[in-house]
Amino acid sequence: MVTIVDTLNRSQEKTDARPRHPEKAHRPDNPVQRKPKWIRVKAPTSPVYKETQKTVRQNNLVTVCEEAGCPNIGECWSKKHASFMILGDTCTRACAFCNVRTGMPGPVDPKEPQGVADAVAAMGLEHVVITSVDRDDLDDGGATHFADVINAIRKTSPATTVEVLTPDFLRKDGALEIVIEAKPDVFNHNLETVPSKYLKVRPGARYFHSIRLLQRAKELDAEMFTKSGIMVGLGEERNEVLQLMDDLRSADVDFLTIGQYLQPSKKHHPVMDFITPEDFKGYERIAYAKGFLKVSATPLTRSSHHAGEDFADLRAARQAKLGH
């Protein structure tokens, strides 16, 4: 995961007595298991990491990387990789795996698109990822705001490639079309898990709606790369993961990411299995055999991890395929 920032005021958060996840507050605890050796990483100490941390503090920003305890934070912050989380810090969904605050969000900030564009320009980003919380309270699910952010980046930094990681826009007719019309270079929407786990892990979403969303995105713009990711270790069976790969390929998805689920707190879904690096390698080999242009499958893989390098690989893979 790369740096995901949001303009939430930290002092405001400290005085907010409302639980971060009110829907989980009264659930029984699920003990957090000790991580295996292949997931442990060294504490970040590089000067660039500290510089990025200082920038985050000075601008009163909140990072999902910090709050979720992402194992890649040292690597990503040391490279000044950045992915901006728009539309606020509060999600209208309550997924069992996610550590983002849940509840009723505040109003959309009309100045945010230009603010994000200015930050992209100031940091000199060659590739940027724009993600968001779910906004079921908005008529278009936040699609127009996504488009405004993309357009502002295009105007300010025309050479920067833009990747969006969007919600599912469930029951938001026309929302996807608004985002695709703004022409992101990569459209990403994560399935998160296999369909048999949706009721428990992702209860507000619908698996086949998400598959259709990805398929429709490619139908609207065949030149755009599409991408999706899942977590493993939630109790899924291997054959379910392989079927999910087939479902994504039937939707002509180009890029698949697979990473290990890590439990944010005792109130979140427990880790059912720690998948070995060898098993991840097996998933990678099978996914490539099924026709994905790019696959990232490791315990530490996250949806936006190495996004810039991966985009370059995607373009090269497509060119090689067309050359043949």
Secondary structure, DSSP 8 states (H G I E B T S, - for coil): --EEEE---HHHHHH--S-SSTTTTTS---------TTT-------HHHHHHHHHHHHTT-EEHHHHTT-TTHHHHHHTT-EEEEES-S-BS---TT--S-BS------TTHHHHHHHHHHHHT-SEEEEEE---TTSTTTTHHHHHHHHHHHHHH-TT-EEEEE----TT-TTHHHHHHHT--SEEE---BS-GGGHHHH-TT--HHHHHHHHHHHHHH-TTSEEEEEEEE-SS--HHHHHHHHHHHHHTT--EEEEEE----STTS--------HHHHHHHHHHHHHTT-SEEEESTT--TTTTHHHHHHHHHHHHHHHHH-
